[in-house]
Amino acid sequence: MFVSFQLFEMGLELSLARLKALAKYAFGMGLAQVLLSTLAFTAFELPPNAAVGTKILEFLFHSRPDLVNIRSVDEAVVIGAALSLSSSAFVLQLLAEKGELPTRFGSATLGILLLQDLAVVPLLVILPILESQNISEGSIWPMLAQESLKALGGLGLLSLGAKYILRRVFEVVADTRSSEAFVALCLLTIAGTSLGTQNLGFSDTLGAFLAGAILAETNFRTQIEADIRPFRGLLLGLFFLTTGTSIDMQLLLREWPNVLSLLGGLIVIKTLIITAIGPRVGLTLQESVRIGLLLSQGGEFGFVVFSLANRLGVLPLELNKLLIIVVVLSMALTPFLNEAGRRAASFIEEKSNADNNQKASETVNFNVSEPVVILGFGQMGQVLANFLSNPLASGGDSDEVGWPYVAFDLDPTVVKTARNIGFPILYGDGSRPDVLESAGVSSPKAFMIMYTGKKKTIDAVQRLRLTFPAIPIYARARDLKHLLDLKKAGATDAILENAETSLHLGSKLLKGLGVMSDDVAFLSQLIRDSMELQAQEVISQSENRGIDIMRPLQVKASDLREARVPVATTSPESELSEMNQKDQASSVRNQREVDPEEQEHEHNEAVKFEGNGVLLSTQSIEESSVVGDPSTPSSHTATEEP
C-alpha cells in the first residue's frame, strides 16, 4: 500500500509548473542517468548463462553458478533497470532536514529522483505483461507492443473518465466542509484507480500514479498532500519494517562476499555515471560528486520491482533475495554516503580554489604587496573598484594608476565576467587567511566587506580581525543593530547603506534649496553620530529590541555656530537668510529603515545584468559610467560638492 501512496504523491507533484522548473535536471540529467545506469548494469549481466559479472564473482569468491547466473536478456534488463533507481524517501528527508532542497544541488537531486520515479511506471507496465507470457520461449519484447495496444484503449478511457469524474466528486465533497469525508475520498481514489488498472492488466500502482497526476492540476492538490502525509509516514515505517524482516539472514551470512562486491559495484558505478553527467548540465564538479554519492544507493522501488519480478517468475527466488539484501544495505548507508559526498566536495573545492588562485595570481595584474581587499563584487563592490582604480585615488601620484586592490567573490559567473572586463578579481572566500595566502596577499592595506548577508559579514569581520588585528576593516551594515554588531566584532567602521542613501539625497535637496555645503556636511555627520548613539540606547533596552526607528534629531542654528567657526557673511540680511535656512535644516527627519528583505530583493535585482551578475555601463555619453575598464579614467566625474 505504501508504494501506491508513494506513486500517488509523486503524481500530485507533477504539475506543469513543477515539470517546467525541473525539466533541465529531470529530462536531461535524470534520463541520462537511468539509461546509462541500466545499460551499465545490464552489460555486466550479459551474455545469458555466461555473463561477465557472473564470471567475475565465480573467479573472486567461487560463487555458486546457480545463484548468480543470469538466464535471459529480460532478466538482465529488469535487474539493471531496478538497480538504476535511488531512494526518494531517504534522500528527500535528508535534504529537507539540512535545508538544501531550494539550492541548485537540491533541485538537481530532486529532478533526478523525479525522473527515476517516472521510470518505475513503464517497469510496472512491463512486469504484469510477463505474467501472461512464457518467458522460457524467448524475449518478451515482440509481445510487448501487442499487449500494450490491447490495454491502451481501456487505460485511456479510465484516465479520461477520472479526469472529469474525480474533479466533480472532489468539488462535491469539498462543499460539505467535512475533513473526514475528504480524507476518505482520497483513500478511496487511490484504491479505486489501482483496482481499475489492475483489471486492465497493468500494475495497481500505475492507477495510483494516474490519479495523482490527474488531481495535480486541480485546486485540491495542496489539501490532498497535507491529508495523506500522516498515512504516508505510517505506511513508510511499516514498509521498511516488513522489508527488514524479509531479509534472509542465513543467506547474508553465507554469501557476504557476494553481497559486499555487489554493494560496492552498485555504489561505484552509479557515482561515476552521475558525476560524469553533472558538468554537462551546468553543475560544478563538487555538486556532481555530492549528487553521485547521495544517489548511489538502491531505492525502495528497486526491491518492489525485484519482489514483483520474482512473483511473476522473472527472477529466481534466491537471486531475488540476494538483490533485496544489497538494495536494503545500500539504503542504510545513505547518511554516510551523503557525508562522504559533502567531504569530497569540500576537498575538491579547496583544491580547486588553491589552483585557481595560484593561476589567477600569475595572470591577473594587481599589486599584492599592500592592496585593498574587496570581499563581494556585487554592485557596491564594483562601484568601489572603479573608485579605487581612478588615478586620483592614489593622491595624484603620476607613477600610480589608482590604488592597488584585489576583489574576491564566490560566484564563478561574476568572477569570469569581471576578469574579462579587466577587474583584478579572484574566486574564493577572501575572509579566510588560507585563501588570502594562496592569492599572495600578505600585507593588505585595508578590507572592504561588501557582503549582503548579516551573519556572513559579521563572521568575515571576526575572522579578519583575529588574523589582522591592526588592519582597518570597513563593512556594509544592513540596519542599526547590524552596524553595532559589526563594530563589536572588530570592524573599524561600518556604513549604514540605506541611511547613507537618504543622507546623500537630503544633502542634494538642501544644496538645491540654497543651504551651504559646509552646513550640509556638518548636519549629515550629526545625524550619523545620532543614529549610532540612539541605536546603542535602543538595543540596550530589551523591550525595544528589534525596533529600528530613530528619534527626531533637533539641531538649532546656535548649536551649529557653537560647534564650529561660523562662515562669514557679507550682510546682516544674508546672515538672517542663513539662520532661516539652518532652522529649516533642523526639521529633517531620518526616515524609517527599509525592510531588510525588500532591500535584499532590490539589491539582487540591481546586480543582475544579462545573467552575468556584473554591472556594466548602459548610460549615455553625457552621463557618468558606473562600471567600466578600471585602467581607463572616466571621461566625466559626477561630484556632489561644488
C-alpha positions in Angstrom: 0.0 0.0 0.0 2.9 2.3 0.7 4.1 2.1 -2.9 0.6 3.1 -4.1 0.8 6.1 -1.8 4.3 7.0 -3.0 3.2 6.9 -6.6 0.0 8.8 -5.9 2.0 11.6 -4.1 4.5 11.6 -6.9 1.7 12.1 -9.4 0.5 15.1 -7.3 3.9 16.7 -7.7 3.8 16.5 -11.5 2.1 19.9 -12.2 3.1 21.6 -15.4 4.9 24.4 -13.4 6.9 21.8 -11.4 7.9 19.8 -14.5 8.9 23.0 -16.3 11.1 24.1 -13.4 12.8 20.7 -13.1 12.9 19.8 -16.8 16.6 20.6 -17.2 17.6 18.2 -14.5 14.8 15.6 -14.8 14.8 15.1 -18.6 18.4 15.9 -19.1 20.5 14.5 -16.2 17.8 12.1 -14.8 17.0 10.5 -18.1 20.7 10.0 -18.9 21.4 8.6 -15.5 18.6 6.0 -15.7 19.5 4.9 -19.3 23.3 4.8 -18.7 23.0 3.0 -15.3 20.6 0.4 -16.8 23.0 -0.2 -19.7 26.0 -0.5 -17.5 24.4 -2.9 -15.1 22.9 -4.9 -17.9 26.2 -5.1 -19.7 27.7 -7.0 -16.7 24.8 -9.5 -16.8 25.3 -10.4 -20.5 25.5 -12.8 -22.4 22.9 -15.1 -20.8 24.4 -18.1 -18.9 27.9 -16.6 -19.4 27.7 -13.1 -18.0 30.8 -11.0 -17.3 29.6 -10.3 -13.8 28.9 -13.9 -13.1 32.4 -15.0 -14.2 34.0 -12.2 -12.0 32.1 -13.4 -8.9 32.9 -17.0 -9.6 36.6 -16.2 -10.1 36.9 -14.0 -7.0 34.6 -15.6 -4.5 33.8 -19.0 -6.0 30.2 -18.1 -6.1 27.6 -20.8 -6.9 26.7 -20.6 -10.6 23.0 -21.3 -9.8 22.9 -18.3 -7.5 24.5 -15.6 -9.7 23.7 -16.9 -13.2 21.6 -14.7 -15.5 19.3 -16.8 -17.6 17.9 -14.3 -20.2 18.2 -10.8 -21.6 14.9 -10.0 -20.0 16.2 -10.9 -16.5 19.3 -8.8 -17.1 17.3 -5.7 -18.2 14.9 -6.0 -15.2 17.9 -6.2 -12.8 19.7 -3.3 -14.5 16.7 -1.0 -14.5 15.8 -1.8 -10.9 19.4 -1.0 -9.7 19.4 2.3 -11.6 16.7 3.7 -9.1 17.6 5.5 -5.9 15.7 6.1 -2.6 13.5 9.1 -2.8 12.3 8.6 0.8 15.7 8.7 2.3 17.3 11.3 0.1 14.5 13.8 0.2 14.3 13.5 4.0 18.0 14.3 4.3 17.8 17.3 2.0 14.7 18.6 3.9 16.4 18.3 7.3 19.5 20.2 6.1 17.5 22.8 4.2 19.2 22.1 0.8 16.1 21.5 -1.3 15.9 25.1 -2.6 19.5 25.1 -3.7 20.8 24.1 -7.1 22.2 20.9 -5.7 18.8 20.1 -4.2 16.9 20.9 -7.4 19.2 18.7 -9.5 18.8 15.9 -7.0 15.0 16.3 -6.9 14.9 16.3 -10.7 16.8 13.0 -11.0 14.6 11.4 -8.4 11.5 12.6 -10.2 12.7 11.0 -13.4 13.6 7.8 -11.6 10.1 7.6 -10.1 8.6 8.2 -13.6 10.8 5.3 -14.9 9.1 3.0 -12.5 5.9 3.3 -14.4 7.0 1.5 -17.6 8.6 -1.1 -15.4 5.3 -1.7 -13.6 3.6 -1.9 -17.0 6.0 -4.4 -18.4 6.2 -6.8 -15.5 2.4 -7.7 -15.4 2.7 -8.5 -19.1 5.4 -11.0 -18.3 2.9 -12.8 -16.1 0.8 -13.9 -19.1 3.9 -14.8 -21.3 6.0 -17.9 -21.2 9.4 -16.3 -20.7 11.2 -19.5 -21.4 10.2 -19.4 -25.0 12.1 -16.2 -25.8 12.1 -12.5 -25.2 9.1 -10.5 -24.2 9.8 -7.6 -26.5 7.9 -8.9 -29.5 4.8 -9.3 -27.3 5.1 -6.0 -25.5 3.7 -3.8 -28.3 0.7 -6.1 -28.8 -0.2 -6.3 -25.1 0.3 -2.6 -24.6 -2.0 -1.7 -27.5 -4.7 -4.0 -26.2 -4.8 -2.3 -22.8 -4.2 1.2 -24.2 -7.8 1.8 -25.0 -9.0 0.8 -21.6 -6.3 2.9 -19.9 -7.2 5.9 -22.0 -10.9 5.6 -21.1 -10.0 5.3 -17.4 -7.8 8.4 -17.5 -10.4 10.4 -19.4 -13.2 9.4 -17.1 -11.2 10.0 -14.0 -10.2 13.5 -15.2 -13.8 14.7 -15.2 -15.4 12.5 -12.6 -12.8 12.9 -9.9 -12.7 16.6 -10.2 -16.5 16.8 -9.8 -16.6 14.3 -6.9 -13.9 16.3 -5.1 -15.8 19.5 -5.6 -19.0 18.0 -4.1 -17.2 16.6 -1.1 -15.3 19.8 -0.5 -18.6 21.7 -0.4 -19.6 19.6 2.6 -16.6 21.0 4.6 -16.0 17.6 6.2 -12.4 16.8 6.6 -13.1 13.2 7.4 -15.1 12.8 4.1 -12.2 14.4 2.2 -9.6 12.1 3.6 -11.8 9.1 2.9 -12.3 10.2 -0.7 -8.5 10.4 -1.1 -8.1 6.8 0.2 -11.0 5.6 -2.0 -9.5 7.3 -5.1 -6.1 5.5 -4.6 -7.8 2.2 -4.1 -10.3 2.6 -6.9 -7.9 3.7 -9.6 -5.5 0.9 -8.5 -8.2 -1.7 -8.9 -9.1 -0.3 -12.3 -5.6 -0.5 -13.8 -5.2 -3.9 -12.3 -8.3 -5.2 -14.1 -6.8 -3.8 -17.3 -3.7 -5.9 -16.9 -1.4 -3.2 -15.5 0.0 -2.8 -12.1 -2.2 -1.4 -9.3 0.4 1.2 -8.5 0.1 2.6 -12.0 -3.5 3.6 -11.2 -2.5 5.4 -8.1 0.1 7.4 -10.2 -2.5 8.3 -12.8 -4.9 9.5 -10.1 -2.3 11.8 -8.6 -1.3 13.2 -11.9 -4.9 14.0 -12.7 -5.5 15.7 -9.4 -2.2 17.7 -9.7 -3.9 20.3 -11.9 -6.9 20.9 -9.6 -7.3 23.3 -6.7 -7.3 20.4 -4.2 -3.7 19.3 -4.7 -2.3 21.2 -1.6 -5.0 19.9 0.7 -4.7 16.3 -0.6 -1.0 16.3 0.0 -1.5 17.6 3.6 -4.2 15.0 4.3 -2.3 11.9 3.1 1.1 12.9 4.7 0.3 11.2 8.0 -0.7 8.0 6.3 2.5 8.1 4.2 4.7 8.3 7.3 2.9 5.4 8.9 3.0 3.2 5.8 6.6 4.1 5.2 7.5 2.7 8.6 5.5 -0.5 8.1 7.0 -0.8 4.7 10.6 -0.8 5.9 9.7 -3.0 8.9 8.3 -5.7 6.7 11.2 -5.3 4.2 13.7 -5.6 7.0 12.1 -8.8 8.3 12.1 -10.2 4.8 16.0 -10.2 4.7 17.3 -13.8 4.7 20.0 -13.6 7.4 21.3 -17.0 6.6 21.8 -16.1 3.0 23.5 -12.8 4.1 26.0 -14.6 6.4 26.6 -17.3 3.8 27.0 -15.1 0.8 28.5 -12.0 2.4 31.4 -11.7 -0.2 28.9 -11.6 -3.0 26.8 -9.1 -1.1 29.7 -6.7 -0.4 31.0 -7.0 -4.0 27.6 -6.2 -5.5 27.1 -3.4 -3.0 30.5 -1.8 -3.9 29.8 -2.2 -7.6 26.4 -0.6 -7.3 27.8 2.5 -5.4 30.8 3.0 -7.6 29.1 2.6 -11.0 26.2 5.0 -10.1 28.6 7.5 -8.6 30.8 7.6 -11.6 27.9 7.9 -14.1 26.2 10.8 -12.2 29.5 12.6 -11.6 30.2 12.4 -15.4 26.8 13.7 -16.3 26.6 16.6 -13.9 29.0 19.1 -15.6 27.2 18.5 -18.9 24.0 20.2 -17.5 25.8 23.1 -15.8 26.7 21.7 -12.4 30.1 22.1 -10.8 32.3 19.1 -10.2 31.7 19.4 -6.4 27.9 19.3 -6.9 28.1 16.4 -9.3 30.2 14.3 -6.8 27.8 15.1 -4.0 24.8 14.1 -6.1 26.6 11.0 -7.4 27.3 9.7 -3.9 24.0 10.7 -2.5 22.1 8.8 -5.2 24.4 5.8 -5.4 22.2 3.6 -3.3 19.3 1.4 -4.4 15.7 2.6 -3.9 12.5 1.4 -2.4 11.1 0.8 -5.8 14.1 -1.4 -6.6 13.1 -4.2 -4.3 9.5 -3.6 -5.1 10.4 -4.4 -8.7 12.6 -7.4 -7.6 9.7 -8.8 -5.5 7.2 -8.4 -8.3 9.6 -9.9 -10.8 10.1 -12.9 -8.5 6.4 -13.3 -8.0 5.9 -13.3 -11.8 8.7 -15.8 -12.4 11.2 -13.4 -14.0 13.8 -13.7 -11.2 14.7 -16.9 -9.3 13.9 -16.8 -5.6 17.4 -16.9 -4.2 18.8 -14.3 -6.6 15.9 -12.1 -5.7 16.7 -12.4 -2.0 20.3 -11.6 -2.7 19.5 -8.4 -4.6 17.0 -7.2 -2.0 19.7 -7.6 0.7 22.1 -5.4 -1.5 19.4 -2.7 -2.0 18.4 -2.6 1.7 22.0 -2.3 2.9 22.8 0.4 0.3 19.8 2.4 1.6 21.0 2.1 5.2 24.3 3.7 4.0 22.6 6.8 2.7 23.5 9.2 5.6 27.1 8.0 5.3 27.2 8.4 1.6 25.8 12.0 2.0 28.5 12.9 4.5 31.2 11.3 2.2 29.9 13.4 -0.7 30.0 16.6 1.4 33.6 16.0 2.4 34.6 15.0 -1.1 33.1 18.2 -2.4 34.8 20.3 0.2 38.2 18.7 -0.6 37.7 19.3 -4.4 36.6 22.9 -3.7 39.7 23.7 -1.6 42.0 22.1 -4.1 40.3 23.9 -6.9 40.5 27.3 -5.1 44.2 26.9 -4.4 44.9 26.0 -8.0 42.7 28.8 -9.4 44.1 31.4 -7.1 47.7 30.4 -8.0 46.9 30.6 -11.7 44.9 33.9 -11.2 47.8 35.5 -9.3 50.0 34.8 -12.3 47.6 36.2 -14.9 45.7 38.9 -13.1 47.7 42.1 -12.7 47.5 43.5 -9.2 49.9 44.7 -6.6 50.0 42.0 -3.9 52.2 43.9 -1.5 49.7 46.3 0.0 46.4 46.0 -1.8 42.9 47.0 -0.6 40.9 43.7 -0.4 37.3 43.9 -1.5 35.1 41.0 -0.4 31.9 40.6 -2.5 31.8 42.0 -6.0 28.1 43.0 -6.4 27.0 46.5 -7.5 28.6 48.2 -4.5 31.8 46.3 -4.8 32.0 47.2 -8.5 31.5 50.9 -7.8 34.2 50.8 -5.1 36.6 49.1 -7.5 36.1 51.9 -10.1 36.6 54.4 -7.3 39.9 52.9 -6.3 41.1 52.4 -9.9 40.9 56.2 -10.6 44.3 57.9 -10.7 43.0 60.5 -8.2 42.6 57.6 -5.6 46.4 57.4 -5.3 46.7 61.0 -4.2 47.8 62.4 -7.6 51.0 60.3 -7.8 51.8 60.0 -11.5 53.6 56.7 -11.1 50.4 55.0 -9.8 47.2 54.3 -11.7 44.7 54.4 -8.8 45.1 52.5 -5.6 46.0 48.8 -5.9 43.2 46.4 -4.9 42.1 42.8 -5.4 38.5 41.6 -5.1 37.1 38.2 -4.1 33.7 36.6 -4.9 32.1 33.2 -4.7 30.0 33.5 -7.9 32.0 31.9 -10.7 30.0 33.8 -13.4 30.7 37.2 -11.8 34.4 36.4 -11.4 34.7 35.2 -15.1 32.8 38.2 -16.5 34.6 40.8 -14.3 38.0 39.4 -15.2 37.1 39.5 -18.9 36.5 43.2 -18.4 39.8 43.8 -16.6 39.0 43.8 -12.9 41.6 42.1 -10.7 39.2 39.6 -9.1 39.7 36.0 -7.8 37.3 33.2 -7.0 37.2 32.3 -3.3 36.3 33.4 0.2 38.7 36.3 0.9 37.9 36.4 4.6 39.8 33.1 5.0 43.5 33.6 5.8 44.5 30.5 3.7 42.7 31.9 0.6 44.5 35.2 1.0 47.8 33.4 1.4 47.2 31.3 -1.7 46.4 34.5 -3.6 49.7 36.1 -2.4 48.0 38.8 -0.3 50.4 39.0 2.7 50.0 42.7 3.9 46.6 44.1 2.9 46.2 47.8 3.3 42.5 47.6 4.3 39.5 45.3 3.9 36.2 46.4 2.4 33.4 43.8 3.2 30.5 44.3 0.8 28.5 41.1 1.6 24.7 41.4 1.8 24.2 38.7 4.4 24.3 39.9 8.0 25.8 36.8 9.6 28.3 36.3 6.7 29.5 39.9 7.2 29.9 39.5 10.9 31.8 36.2 10.6 34.1 37.7 8.0 34.9 40.6 10.3 35.7 38.3 13.2 38.0 36.1 11.1 39.9 39.0 9.6 40.2 40.8 12.9 41.8 37.8 14.6 44.3 37.4 11.7 44.9 41.1 11.0 44.5 42.9 14.3 46.0 46.2 13.1 44.4 46.4 9.6 41.4 48.7 9.0 38.2 46.8 8.3 35.2 48.6 6.8 31.9 46.8 6.4 28.5 47.3 4.9 25.7 47.4 7.5 22.1 46.5 6.8 20.4 48.1 9.8 21.3 49.8 13.1 21.7 46.6 15.1 23.8 45.1 12.4 26.1 48.2 12.5 26.7 47.8 16.2 27.2 44.1 15.9 29.9 44.7 13.2 31.7 47.2 15.5 31.6 44.7 18.3 33.0 42.1 16.0 36.0 44.3 15.3 35.1 46.5 12.3 36.9 49.8 12.2 33.8 51.4 10.8 30.5 50.3 9.2 28.3 52.2 6.8 24.5 52.0 7.1 23.8 51.7 3.4 20.2 52.8 3.1 20.8 55.7 5.6 23.7 56.9 3.6 21.5 57.0 0.5 18.9 59.1 2.4 21.7 61.4 3.6 23.0 61.9 0.1 19.6 62.6 -1.2 18.9 65.0 1.6 22.2 66.8 1.0 21.4 67.2 -2.6 18.0 68.6 -1.7 19.4 71.1 0.9 22.1 72.3 -1.5 19.4 72.8 -4.2 17.4 74.9 -1.7 20.5 77.1 -1.1 22.0 75.7 2.1 25.8 76.0 2.1 27.8 72.8 1.6 29.7 73.1 4.9 26.5 73.3 6.9 25.0 70.3 5.0 28.1 68.2 5.6 28.1 69.1 9.3 24.4 68.2 9.6 24.9 64.9 7.9 27.7 63.9 10.3 25.5 64.9 13.3 22.8 62.6 12.1 25.2 59.8 11.6 26.5 60.1 15.1 23.0 60.5 16.5 21.8 57.3 14.7 24.6 55.2 16.3 24.1 56.6 19.8 20.3 56.0 19.6 20.9 52.5 18.3 23.1 51.7 21.3 20.4 53.0 23.6 17.6 51.1 21.8 19.5 47.8 21.7 20.3 48.1 25.4 16.5 48.1 26.2 15.2 44.6 25.8 11.6 45.7 25.4 12.5 47.7 22.3 14.9 45.1 20.8 14.4 44.8 17.1 12.9 48.3 16.7 14.9 50.2 14.0 13.4 53.7 14.2 15.4 56.7 15.5 14.0 59.7 17.4 13.8 63.1 15.6 17.1 65.0 15.7 16.7 68.6 16.9 19.6 70.8 15.7 19.5 74.6 16.4 21.4 77.2 14.4 23.1 78.2 17.6 24.4 74.7 18.1 26.0 74.9 14.6 27.7 78.2 15.5 29.0 76.9 18.8 30.2 73.6 17.4 32.5 75.3 14.8 33.6 78.6 13.4 30.7 80.2 11.5 31.1 81.0 7.8 31.5 84.8 7.2 28.6 86.6 5.6 28.5 89.8 3.6 25.5 91.4 5.2 23.0 91.1 8.1 20.3 90.1 5.6 22.3 87.2 4.3 23.1 86.2 7.9 19.4 86.2 8.6 18.8 84.1 5.5 21.4 81.7 6.6 19.8 81.3 10.0 16.4 80.6 8.4 18.0 78.0 6.2 19.6 76.3 9.2 16.3 76.3 11.0 14.8 74.5 8.0 17.6 72.0 8.1 16.8 71.2 11.8 13.4 69.8 10.7 15.0 67.0 8.7 13.8 63.6 9.9 15.5 60.3 9.3 13.0 58.0 7.7 12.4 54.5 8.9 14.9 51.9 7.6 13.9 49.9 4.6 12.8 46.4 5.4 15.9 44.0 5.0 14.0 41.5 2.9 12.8 44.2 0.5 16.3 45.7 0.4 17.8 42.3 -0.4 15.4 41.9 -3.2 16.2 45.3 -4.6 19.9 44.6 -4.3 19.6 41.3 -6.1 17.7 43.0 -8.9 20.3 45.7 -9.2 23.3 43.4 -9.7 21.7 41.3 -12.5 22.7 42.1 -16.0 22.0 39.6 -18.7 22.6 36.8 -16.3 26.3 37.8 -15.7 26.0 39.5 -12.3 28.4 42.2 -13.3 27.1 45.8 -13.6 28.0 47.3 -16.9 27.5 50.9 -18.1 24.3 51.5 -20.1 24.2 55.3 -19.7 24.7 57.8 -22.4 27.9 59.6 -23.1 26.8 62.7 -21.2 26.2 60.7 -18.0 28.9 59.2 -15.8 29.6 55.4 -16.1 29.1 53.3 -13.0 31.4 50.4 -14.1 34.0 50.4 -16.8 37.5 49.4 -17.5 39.4 50.1 -14.3 42.5 51.0 -16.3 40.8 53.8 -18.2 39.9 57.1 -16.3 36.3 58.1 -16.5 35.7 60.9 -19.0 33.1 62.5 -16.7 33.1 62.6 -13.0 29.9 63.4 -11.1 30.5 65.4 -7.9 28.2 66.2 -5.0 30.3 69.1 -3.6 30.9 72.3 -5.6 
